[in-house]
């Protein structure tokens, strides 16, 4: 009889920066595509955060950036995270087309 291994679960915490980023995504989406589309898009982020909580190995490193940063893609956005003792912190949510090294350097004092 084999024992089930307990998954490496970690709570996902949103930083103030990540919350502001998601609000910007919501505003832009409402202005561009309307409330219904914006709501569906934001639900994808909520689902992604729940998925990351139950399966943190879905977060991928990027060797071009700092080794502690890990990422998850939600359509046209990248969710930048770090692991810490109590779980996973979402640092920022950025359009995947952005120059991520420059953005992270710009945000560094506030992350």
C-alpha distance (Angstrom), angle and dihedral (degrees) to the residues before:
residue distance angle dihedral
X1 . . .
X2 3.79 . .
X3 3.75 123.4 .
X4 3.76 118.5 -128.6
X5 3.76 112.2 -119.2
X6 3.75 114.4 -130.6
X7 3.79 111.8 -119.1
X8 3.79 118.6 -112.5
X9 3.79 95.4 -106.5
X10 3.77 123.2 -175.4
X11 3.75 130.7 175.8
X12 3.80 116.5 -116.2
X13 3.80 115.3 -128.5
X14 3.80 122.9 -166.1
X15 3.78 117.3 -142.8
X16 3.79 120.1 -141.5
X17 3.82 87.3 -105.4
X18 3.82 91.7 54.9
X19 3.81 91.4 48.9
X20 3.82 90.2 51.3
X21 3.80 89.9 48.5
X22 3.81 91.5 52.1
X23 3.81 90.6 48.6
X24 3.81 88.8 52.3
X25 3.82 89.7 50.2
X26 3.80 89.5 50.5
X27 3.82 94.2 49.0
X28 3.80 93.4 46.0
X29 3.80 92.1 46.4
X30 3.81 93.2 49.5
X31 3.81 91.9 48.3
X32 3.80 93.3 45.8
X33 3.81 105.5 34.8
X34 3.79 107.2 8.0
X35 3.79 136.6 -106.2
X36 3.80 97.9 -68.4
X37 3.80 93.6 55.1
X38 3.81 91.5 43.2
X39 3.80 91.1 52.3
X40 3.83 92.1 50.3
X41 3.80 91.2 48.5
X42 3.81 93.7 49.9
X43 3.80 89.7 49.0
X44 3.80 86.9 60.0
X45 3.81 88.9 60.1
X46 3.80 91.2 49.2
X47 3.81 90.1 50.9
X48 3.80 90.3 47.3
X49 3.82 91.8 53.0
X50 3.82 91.1 50.4
X51 3.80 90.1 47.4
X52 3.80 91.6 50.0
X53 3.81 90.1 50.2
X54 3.78 92.0 56.8
X55 3.79 96.9 35.6
X56 3.82 111.6 26.2
X57 3.80 90.8 168.5
X58 3.81 86.9 78.3
X59 3.81 87.0 75.8
X60 3.79 109.7 95.4
X61 3.80 129.7 -154.2
X62 3.79 122.7 -129.7
X63 3.79 111.6 -142.5
X64 3.82 91.2 -156.2
X65 3.79 91.4 63.2
X66 3.80 134.1 47.6
X67 3.80 113.4 -46.8
X68 3.80 93.8 -125.4
X69 3.81 94.2 57.5
X70 3.79 117.9 96.7
X71 3.78 127.9 -176.2
X72 3.76 143.3 -153.5
X73 3.79 123.9 -169.5
X74 3.80 122.5 -134.5
X75 3.79 105.6 -175.2
X76 3.83 105.3 -72.5
X77 3.79 95.5 -1.8
X78 3.78 135.8 77.5
X79 3.78 120.1 -144.7
X80 3.83 108.2 -148.3
X81 3.79 114.2 -154.5
X82 3.79 144.9 167.2
X83 3.78 129.1 -153.4
X84 3.78 119.6 -126.3
X85 3.80 136.4 168.0
X86 3.80 97.4 -77.6
X87 3.79 98.9 37.5
X88 3.77 140.9 -74.0
X89 3.79 127.1 -27.1
X90 3.80 118.6 -151.8
X91 3.79 103.7 -143.5
X92 3.78 101.0 -178.7
X93 3.79 143.5 -16.2
X94 3.80 112.4 -138.8
X95 3.76 137.7 171.5
X96 3.78 107.8 -96.3
X97 3.81 89.9 -130.2
X98 3.82 91.8 62.5
X99 3.78 122.1 102.3
X100 3.79 93.7 -100.9
X101 3.83 98.5 -168.4
X102 3.81 90.5 53.5
X103 3.79 92.6 44.8
X104 3.80 92.8 50.3
X105 3.80 91.1 46.5
X106 3.81 89.5 50.5
X107 3.81 91.7 48.7
X108 3.83 96.2 40.7
X109 3.83 96.9 103.2
X110 3.82 91.4 52.5
X111 3.83 101.0 41.2
